[in-house]
Amino acid sequence: MQSWISQGRLIKAPENFIGPAGVRAVFAEAKRGRRDFIRGAFAAALAGGAATQAAAQGEGDPAILKLPAHSTGLGQPVVTDGYGRPSKYEGNVQRRPSPGLTQTSQASVSFAPLQSLFGIVTPSGLHFERHHQGWWDIDPAQHRFMVNGMVKTPKVFTMDEVMRLPSVSRFCFIECGANTGMEWGNVAVPTVQYSHGMLSCSEFTGVPLITLLEMAGADLKGGKFVLAEGADGSSMTRTIPMSLVTSGEVLVAYGQNGEMLRPENGYPLRLVVPGVQGVSWVKYLRRVEVGDQPWGAKDEAVHYIDLMPDGTHRQYTSIQECKSVITTPSGGQVLLEKGFYNINGLAWSGRGKIKKVDVSVDGGRNWRAARLETPVLDKCLTRFSLDWVWDGKPAIVQSRATDDTGHVQPSSRQLREVRGTRSIYHNNAVQSWLVQENGEVKNVQLS
Amino acid sequence: MQSWISQGRLIKAPENFIGPAGVRAVFAEAKRGRRDFIRGAFAAALAGGAATQAAAQGEGDPAILKLPAHSTGLGQPVVTDGYGRPSKYEGNVQRRPSPGLTQTSQASVSFAPLQSLFGIVTPSGLHFERHHQGWWDIDPAQHRFMVNGMVKTPKVFTMDEVMRLPSVSRFCFIECGANTGMEWGNVAVPTVQYSHGMLSCSEFTGVPLITLLEMAGADLKGGKFVLAEGADGSSMTRTIPMSLVTSGEVLVAYGQNGEMLRPENGYPLRLVVPGVQGVSWVKYLRRVEVGDQPWGAKDEAVHYIDLMPDGTHRQYTSIQECKSVITTPSGGQVLLEKGFYNINGLAWSGRGKIKKVDVSVDGGRNWRAARLETPVLDKCLTRFSLDWVWDGKPAIVQSRATDDTGHVQPSSRQLREVRGTRSIYHNNAVQSWLVQENGEVKNVQLS
């Protein structure tokens, strides 16, 4: 019998289902009386279904047929909570801030626990946060959304007016432009939560921005750009090319994963700009202005720009390029023994669909094609996986994604040859995790 | 300007963003000073972005440029809650029990608020509940899963052992076989939450049951059925045809919408049987036994059977047939005025994908094809929508789904001709909502 740290739990034993000590106990039990255990379980099954679990929980001793409380008692009633919560055993699965990363906790970040997630949907309660002046719970009855600038008739909408219009729902990822930013400076942060956790994926619902512009009679020829403005104190403003708007992709969204947006994610209204870095998905959206040139606002002139090796800055590099990361095994996790593991992780591209993901377990010398979980959607996370038998020796695991435009995720070296090492933003390099002989996994940077 | 009750809010005014009185105020404001308002907003925009919202919230009077608190103050910090919650303004969006429907609240049901949901994902906190002896939060370190019966080597798995195996994630719906059961008896329950709310849709993650059976050396030729058994006090047992298992569709699942299952939905392990009624998705799954005939257990001999007009019972009618329902407008909602509405709702089939949905606004005399939201997935909810201009006269709105096997959702009359009126289960008839002249929507049964 093989045991393993639970998928995505961090290294500390109390946070595993069965910690290292428990694993040793289960091993000992298996050597001692696995056959007796099975025999006992069978006897229990014959005696009546309810006894089976008792046998299972008697852990090897068929004489112990004490039924667990949940097999004999009356459980909790329906609607203990009209809006349910996770199990008390899942308390470790949290979004987390990075202590010391920012000077205030209102202009700050929390990271999604990617190591603990399955599939592609990020539960809204674990969605990463990025606030520029803290978050608010804005009264939707008071909130207004304005369209102005190069339009025939400026319009102001209530939430009800927005929500009665034809809407679109789509699954897409959102990634902060600064995600994986620490790796530029060779700071190998310990876990995938901190290295890649400014990434989430939801089903968003909203009205195509083009619909609202058309209602205002926007000049779609002369108007080459729109400015999106948030209602919070940071006055976040971002320029969006009109071509993204006329394609119908940009949404004025109110829904996320089936319900209204969460306050931390812009309730009651945010912009959704599939494939583009998160800062452009303006939260608490109150205004869109149509114009004929980029605005060069603070958050596009001073922040969210790429410092290049020659000292110049790249500006308006908004699209999140093809990228992937292995989430299991990843930094901070531990493999408790040799044997079979299901390597898996996430791949995404701001330019389209993921076409393939290759995985290496030897630091990039050999690559094997991973399985892609369906559906593979445009500008959405795609879960990949690959069978792996770990022989107990050190191994460097990596994933490399290719999107349907042919873009191949670069190695750190390739990326640095072009971009240098002084950027903060738009790091889409291959991530390397070192599985050490003791099973502990750590973040390593290959030179 | 047109205003409308918020999509999916129930009829009571405090639960709308802007209630009927608010709508009148907004109308008055619009007549009084819409141009001044826009002018004021423009001036504010020129004066600086932050003032725009103030103009919007000054509601028509450009002299009132009082900025709302959220545009001037410092908001809440990150990770106010490591696991976030919805806005305080969304307190009305809850799953709800039906008072008096069951004799105890442990053997009972809560209904998902379909009228308030968007897209296809059901937030896990709003997933419907159906318990047979209450719900439990079972310690995953203690939980075991056994495979026995017609197998070479009976196996007992820990959660860690299950979770290290290759896994699959897929979106699919789950519907209780008794959903819409009250309609058989001409009881027109008031809202879609109560008529169709034993329906939810999630991204489930787990190990194909066939993998676990193969590990135990199951007899896949002689073994025509499996029995799934839950660990809670109800000892729920259900027979599943082996053909569903060998197709790879049946999962031993631990993940739901990216995180671990919720306690009310079977934490830490439940069976996922896409397309099949919810009772077979055994929660707190502790055992699967391979056998050569159906078990005829209590919950398949006495419950979840269909009483036919000739007095016989249909048994093992597990597949949830093609069905749809309009969620907006639906019973209990109110249209506050004439004009444009985005009729929308959900369609699903336990046999495959939704091929089309037709919508009628005149009680079934004329039908128009609705838009289907993508992706359209196998045995999954599909959101449909259709533009509609309401002329203020009584209207009966209906939806009728067709799946890719060609099955067309029947009218109540058609269904009753075959099935009579004394069933509880498997009612997939077309649902009719009457929009009355005063805008109030109610559940009606067409003879």
Interface residues (C-beta under 8 A of the other chain):
Chain A: M1 Q2 S3 W4 I5 S6 Q7 N16 F17 I18 G22 V23 V26 F37 I38 A41 F42 A45 G49 A50 T52 Q53 A56 Q57 P68 H70 S71 T72 G73 L74 G75 Q76 P77 V78 V79 T80 D81 G82 Y83 G84 R85 P86 S87 K88 Y89 E90 V93 Q94 R95 R96 P97 T104 S105 Q106 S108 V109 S110 S116 L117 F118 G119 I120 V121 T122 P123 S124 G125 L126 H127 E129 H131 Q133 G134 W135 W136 D137 I138 D139 P140 A141 Q142 R144 M146 N148 P154 V156 T158 M159 D160 E161 M163 R164 L165 P166 S167 V168 S169 R170 F171 E203 F204 T205 E229 A231 D232 G233 S235 T237 Y254 G255 N257 G258 E259 M260 L261 R262 P263 E264 Y267 P268 Y284 R286 R287 E289 F340 Y341 N342 N344 E373 T374 P375 L377 R383 S385 D387
Chain B: M1 Q2 S3 W4 I5 S6 Q7 N16 F17 I18 G22 V23 V26 F37 I38 A41 F42 A45 G48 G49 A50 T52 Q53 A56 Q57 P68 H70 S71 T72 G73 L74 G75 Q76 P77 V78 V79 T80 D81 G82 Y83 G84 R85 P86 S87 K88 Y89 E90 V93 Q94 R95 R96 P97 T104 S105 Q106 S108 V109 S110 S116 L117 F118 G119 I120 V121 T122 P123 S124 G125 L126 H127 E129 H131 Q133 G134 W135 W136 D137 I138 D139 P140 A141 Q142 R144 M146 N148 P154 V156 T158 M159 D160 E161 M163 R164 L165 P166 S167 V168 S169 R170 F171 E203 F204 T205 E229 A231 D232 G233 S235 T237 Y254 G255 N257 G258 E259 M260 L261 R262 P263 E264 Y267 P268 Y284 R286 R287 E289 F340 Y341 N342 N344 E373 T374 P375 L377 R383 S385 D387
